[in-house]
Amino acid sequence: MNPRIAGLLVAICGILRSTDLYFRNPIIKSLPVVVLIAWEHLINLVLILPVLFVKRREFLRLTRRDLALLLGVGVGASALGVLCFTQAFHYINPALAVLLQKLQPVMTILLGMLVLRERVSRPFLGWALLAIICSYFVSFGLTNPFTGEGLALAKGAFFAVGAAFFWGSGTIWGKMLLGKYDQHFVLGCRFLVGGIFTVLLAFSVNGGLEFERVCLGETPLLGSIVYMAVISGILATSFFYAGLRWVKASLASILELFFPVSSVVIMWLSFNRPITSVQLIAGLIMFFAVYKINQLTEKSS
């Protein structure tokens, strides 16, 4: 594939993912987060079921260790990651949640050190520390974190960083599974496990999936949820992986900037929720630190 086209696909992925805000931000005002996440996973599961049917013999190879890893991918990375990310919208500007999500590579590499015994250099630790410090200013700006407003921002930052942790850990568990299984089977199991978990969570916490409100209300929400699951979810991810195969990781980390930048523009122009200059500068520095981390990882691989 032409490298320019590949880079364009990665950039389009970021833009498509940011359009999720047009739907997720309004929906969480009328629908519990656990219910929204359950519907997203059910839609993804329906789309991926044919793949699981074709790969059904792979289930016979699963060991207890594999099942534990699938729980980490399905419950952690897929379900709890999206749940934390969405829950953060209640407390902070969604654009900030997107910026903090860019800490995911730092989480992945740190977990790789602990779980896979991967070695990292001193420069990595320095850039990682800078990224973590900047994440504080992305979260709070110059606000006192011990005030009422600061505590609300802290809750939002906690959920956003939690999402980065779960998504980062999912990369580690997924990497371990891909050593034995096909990527399509792992992806299918991710949505299968995540779907079962989120539906059970929705029934235990909320008492059900609120079918009437989602599908039969005056303004049905199902169309918006389908858009989030399919267009800004599966389609955007497929663009990303199609392009990532032909571009360097360090370049991809720059192209991924389309996601947070587009998110900031959407929240500012469409929802009148701009971020402060301090938060924006801290976000750019944090992103540069993550870019340097990706460069170091690329050189060592």
C-alpha positions in Angstrom: 0.0 0.0 0.0 1.1 3.6 -0.7 2.5 5.0 2.5 0.6 8.2 2.0 -2.7 6.3 1.7 -1.8 4.2 4.8 -1.1 7.4 6.8 -4.4 8.9 5.6 -6.2 5.8 6.9 -4.7 6.2 10.3 -5.7 9.9 10.3 -9.2 9.1 9.2 -9.5 6.6 12.1 -8.8 9.4 14.6 -11.4 11.7 13.0 -14.0 8.9 12.9 -13.4 8.1 16.5 -13.8 11.7 17.5 -17.3 11.9 15.9 -18.3 9.4 18.6 -18.6 12.5 20.9 -21.7 13.8 19.0 -23.6 10.7 20.2 -21.9 9.5 23.4 -21.9 12.9 25.1 -25.7 13.5 24.8 -26.7 9.8 25.4 -25.1 9.5 28.8 -27.4 12.3 30.0 -30.4 10.0 29.5 -29.0 6.5 29.6 -26.9 4.8 32.3 -23.3 4.2 31.2 -23.5 0.5 32.0 -26.5 0.1 29.7 -24.9 2.0 26.9 -21.7 -0.1 27.1 -23.8 -3.3 27.1 -25.7 -2.3 23.9 -22.4 -1.4 22.2 -20.9 -4.8 23.0 -24.0 -6.6 21.9 -24.0 -4.9 18.5 -20.3 -5.7 18.1 -20.9 -9.3 19.2 -23.7 -9.7 16.6 -21.3 -8.5 13.9 -18.4 -10.7 15.0 -20.5 -13.9 15.6 -19.9 -15.3 12.0 -16.1 -15.1 12.7 -16.6 -17.0 16.0 -18.6 -19.6 14.2 -15.9 -20.2 11.6 -13.3 -20.4 14.3 -15.4 -22.5 16.7 -12.9 -25.3 16.9 -10.4 -22.9 18.5 -12.5 -23.0 21.7 -11.4 -26.6 22.2 -7.8 -25.4 22.6 -8.5 -22.9 25.4 -6.7 -23.6 28.7 -7.3 -22.0 32.1 -4.5 -19.6 31.4 -6.1 -18.6 28.1 -9.4 -18.1 29.8 -7.8 -15.8 32.3 -6.2 -13.8 29.6 -9.5 -13.6 27.7 -11.1 -12.3 30.8 -8.4 -9.6 31.0 -9.1 -8.7 27.4 -12.9 -8.9 27.4 -13.7 -7.7 30.9 -10.8 -5.3 31.4 -9.8 -3.8 28.0 -13.1 -4.1 26.3 -15.8 -3.6 29.0 -14.1 -1.7 31.9 -12.0 0.4 29.5 -14.9 1.8 27.6 -17.0 2.1 30.8 -14.3 4.2 32.6 -13.8 6.3 29.5 -17.5 7.0 29.2 -17.9 7.6 32.9 -15.2 10.3 32.8 -17.5 12.4 30.6 -19.7 13.0 33.7 -16.9 14.9 35.4 -14.5 16.4 32.8 -14.6 17.8 29.3 -14.7 14.7 27.1 -11.8 16.2 25.1 -9.7 16.0 28.2 -10.7 12.3 28.6 -9.5 11.8 25.0 -6.1 13.5 25.8 -5.6 11.5 28.9 -6.3 8.3 26.9 -3.1 9.0 25.1 -1.2 7.7 28.2 -2.1 4.2 27.0 1.3 3.4 25.4 3.0 4.4 28.7 0.7 2.0 30.6 1.3 -0.7 28.1 5.1 -0.5 28.3 5.1 -0.3 32.1 2.9 -3.4 32.3 5.2 -5.0 29.8 8.1 -4.4 32.2 6.2 -6.1 35.1 4.4 -8.9 33.3 6.6 -9.8 30.3 9.9 -8.7 31.9 10.6 -6.4 29.0 13.6 -4.1 29.5 13.3 -0.3 29.1 16.0 2.4 28.9 16.5 5.3 31.2 15.4 7.8 28.5 12.1 5.9 28.4 11.6 6.4 32.2 12.4 10.1 31.8 9.8 10.6 29.0 7.3 8.5 30.9 7.7 10.6 34.0 7.2 13.8 31.8 4.1 12.3 30.3 2.7 11.5 33.8 3.5 15.0 35.1 1.8 16.6 32.1 -1.3 14.4 32.6 -1.7 16.1 35.9 -1.9 19.5 34.2 -4.2 18.1 31.5 -6.5 17.0 34.3 -6.5 20.0 36.6 -4.9 22.9 34.6 -4.1 25.4 37.4 -7.2 24.5 39.4 -6.6 23.6 43.1 -7.2 19.8 43.2 -8.5 20.0 46.8 -11.4 22.3 46.0 -14.9 21.2 45.0 -14.1 21.7 41.3 -10.8 20.0 41.7 -12.3 16.9 43.3 -14.8 16.6 40.4 -11.8 16.9 37.9 -10.0 14.3 40.0 -12.9 11.8 39.6 -12.9 12.4 35.8 -9.1 12.0 35.5 -9.3 8.8 37.6 -11.8 7.3 35.2 -9.9 8.5 32.1 -6.5 7.2 33.3 -8.3 4.0 34.4 -9.5 3.6 30.8 -5.9 4.1 29.6 -4.8 1.4 32.1 -7.4 -1.2 31.0 -6.7 -0.5 27.3 -3.0 -0.7 27.9 -3.2 -3.9 29.9 -5.4 -5.3 27.1 -2.5 -4.9 24.7 -0.3 -7.1 27.0 -3.0 -9.8 27.4 -3.8 -9.7 23.7 -0.1 -10.0 22.8 0.1 -13.2 24.9 -3.0 -14.7 23.3 -1.8 -13.8 19.7 1.2 -16.1 20.3 -1.3 -19.0 20.1 -4.5 -17.9 18.4 -5.6 -16.0 15.3 -6.3 -12.3 15.7 -9.8 -12.7 14.4 -10.6 -15.3 17.1 -9.1 -13.1 19.8 -11.1 -10.1 18.7 -14.3 -12.2 18.6 -13.7 -13.6 22.1 -13.0 -10.1 23.3 -16.5 -9.0 22.3 -18.1 -12.3 23.4 -16.6 -12.0 27.0 -17.2 -8.3 27.1 -20.8 -8.7 25.9 -21.6 -11.3 28.5 -20.0 -9.2 31.3 -21.6 -5.9 30.4 -25.1 -7.4 30.0 -24.8 -9.1 33.4 -23.5 -5.8 34.8 -26.4 -3.9 33.3 -29.0 -6.3 34.8 -27.3 -6.3 38.3 -26.7 -2.6 38.5 -29.6 -1.2 36.4 -32.1 -4.0 36.4 -32.1 -4.4 32.6 -31.1 -3.0 29.2 -33.9 -0.4 29.0 -35.1 -1.8 25.7 -38.1 0.5 25.4 -36.0 3.7 25.8 -33.3 2.5 23.5 -35.5 1.0 20.7 -39.0 2.3 21.1 -38.9 5.7 22.7 -40.0 9.0 21.1 -36.4 9.5 20.1 -34.9 6.0 19.9 -31.2 5.8 20.8 -30.4 2.6 18.9 -29.3 4.4 15.7 -26.8 6.5 17.7 -25.5 3.4 19.5 -25.1 1.5 16.2 -23.1 4.4 14.9 -20.8 4.4 17.9 -20.3 0.6 17.8 -19.9 0.3 14.0 -18.6 3.5 12.5 -16.4 5.0 15.3 -15.8 1.5 16.6 -15.2 -1.4 14.3 -14.8 0.7 11.0 -12.4 3.2 12.5 -10.3 0.4 14.1 -10.2 -1.5 10.8 -8.9 1.7 9.1 -6.3 2.1 11.8 -4.9 -1.5 11.5 -5.0 -1.4 7.7 -2.8 1.8 7.8 -0.7 0.8 10.8 0.7 -2.1 8.8 2.5 0.2 6.4 3.6 3.1 8.6 6.1 3.3 11.4 4.8 3.3 15.0 6.4 6.7 15.6 4.6 8.2 12.6 1.4 6.6 13.6 1.6 8.2 17.0 1.8 11.6 15.3 -1.1 10.8 13.0 -3.2 9.7 16.0 -3.1 13.3 17.1 -6.1 13.8 14.7 -8.2 12.0 17.4 -7.6 14.4 20.3 -7.3 17.5 18.1 -10.6 16.7 16.4 -12.2 16.0 19.8 -11.1 19.3 21.1 -12.6 21.1 18.1 -15.9 19.2 18.3 -16.3 19.9 22.0 -15.4 23.6 21.5 -17.5 24.4 18.5 -20.4 22.0 18.9 -20.8 21.8 22.7 -19.2 25.1 23.8 -16.7 23.3 26.1 -13.2 24.6 25.3 -10.1 23.5 27.3 -7.7 26.0 28.8 -4.4 27.0 27.2 -2.5 25.3 30.1 -4.4 22.0 29.5 -3.8 22.2 25.8 0.0 22.9 26.1 0.3 20.1 28.7 -1.6 17.8 26.3 0.8 18.6 23.5 3.9 18.1 25.6 2.4 14.8 26.9 1.8 13.7 23.4 5.3 14.6 22.4 6.6 12.5 25.3 4.5 9.5 24.2 5.9 10.0 20.6 9.4 9.8 21.9 8.5 6.7 23.9 7.2 5.1 20.7 10.4 6.1 18.9 12.5 4.4 21.6 10.3 1.3 21.5 10.6 1.2 17.7 14.4 1.3 17.8 14.7 -1.4 20.4 12.4 -3.8 18.5 
